[in-house]
Amino acid sequence: MRNNGGFTLIELILVTVIIGILAGMVVTTYGGRVRETQIRAAKGDIASYSNAIDLYALDHNDEYPQALEDLVAERKYVREIKNDPWGNPYIYKPGTDTRLVDYEIFSAGADGLPGTDDDVTSDSEME
């Protein structure tokens, strides 16, 4: 009798199938978490930028910045303006009434198109 010490084809196929099943379970379990995490990150950024915009308005006689980049001046309000988790710039629309908080800041979401269902605002709900 020869003892090669190797694996048989059946054993290799069985191990491959088991690894495939485990990998499928991991992807199914954690795959949906990526979108949820991206939404949470976008909401956190939006909240930070909203706070910075409010501080800017306090320092500038209730005048809101015309662009998010105005918040970076001398790194007084934020260090830098980051892109959203999908790599797109946040969209900021300054308000026209300086006495009311009517500015808007949001992420266009994964598709990068504003006005679609995947836009993320500070009050967006997670699916």
N, C-alpha and C positions, 0 to 999 in steps of 0.2 A: 504494500500500500504506500502511495505517495502522499505526503502531507505538504502541500505548497504554502499553507498559511495565509492564503488570500481569501477574498470574499467571493461568493457565488453571485451570478447575475441576479438571481431572485433577491438576495440580501441587499444588493445595491439599489435595485428598483424599490424595494420596500422602504429603505432609508430615505430615498429621494422623495417618495410619495409622502412620508411623514413630515419631512422638512417643508414640502410644498403646502401641506395642510396647515402647519404651524405658521408659516409665513402669511398665508391667506387670512388666518385669524388675526394676526397682528395688524395687517393692513386694514382690515375691516374695522377693527376696534379703534385704531388711532387715526385712520384716514380722515374721518369727519372732524376730528379735533383741530386739524390744521386751519380750516375755515373759521372755526370758532375762535381760535387763538388770534388769527389775523384781524377779525372784527374787534376783539377786545383791545388789541394793540392800537388799532385805528381810533377807537373810542377814547383811549387814554391820551393819545396824541392830540385829538380834538379838544379834550378837556384842558390839557396843558396850554394849547394855543389860545383857547377861550379865556383862560385866566390871564395869560400874558396880554391879550387884547384889552381886557378890562383894566389891567394895571397901566397900560399905555394910555388909555382914555383918561384915567385919573390924573396922570402926569401931564396931559396935554389938553386940559380944559374941556373934557368930554368929547374930544375929537378922536374918532377911531382911525387906525392906520389905513392907508390906502391900499397897502399890500402886506402880506405876511413878512416880506423881507424888511419892512420898517421895524419889525420887532427885534431884528438882529443888530441894529445900530449900536455900536459900542458894547454889544453883548449884554445889554441892560435887561432885556426881557427874556430872551432865549439865546442859546449859543448858536444854533443853526436851525434852518428849516429843513426838516427831513421829508422824504417822500413817504407815501403811505406804504403799508406792508406789501402791496402789489407792485410797487415801483413807480407809481404815478404821483404827481404833485397833489397836495391838498388844494381844494378849491375854496377860495375866500372871496366873499362878496361884501364889501363894506356897506354899512348902512347909510342912508341919506339923512336921517334924523339923528342929530347928535345927542338928543336927550333920552332916546329910547335905545334899548339893545336890539337893533334890528339888523345887525350884521349876520352873515351866514358863513359857516365853515363846515366842510364835509369832504369825505372821500368818495370818489366815483366808483369805488369797489373794484372787483376783479376784472370787469370788462373795460374799465377806464372811461366809460361813457356816463356823463352826468345825466340825471333824470331817469335812470333805470331802476329796477327793483333791488339791485344789489348795492345801491348807495349806502354809505354809512354816515350817520349823524350821531350827535351825542345821545340822542334818545332812540336810536335804532334798536329794534328787538332782534335777538339772535334766534336763528331757526333751529 
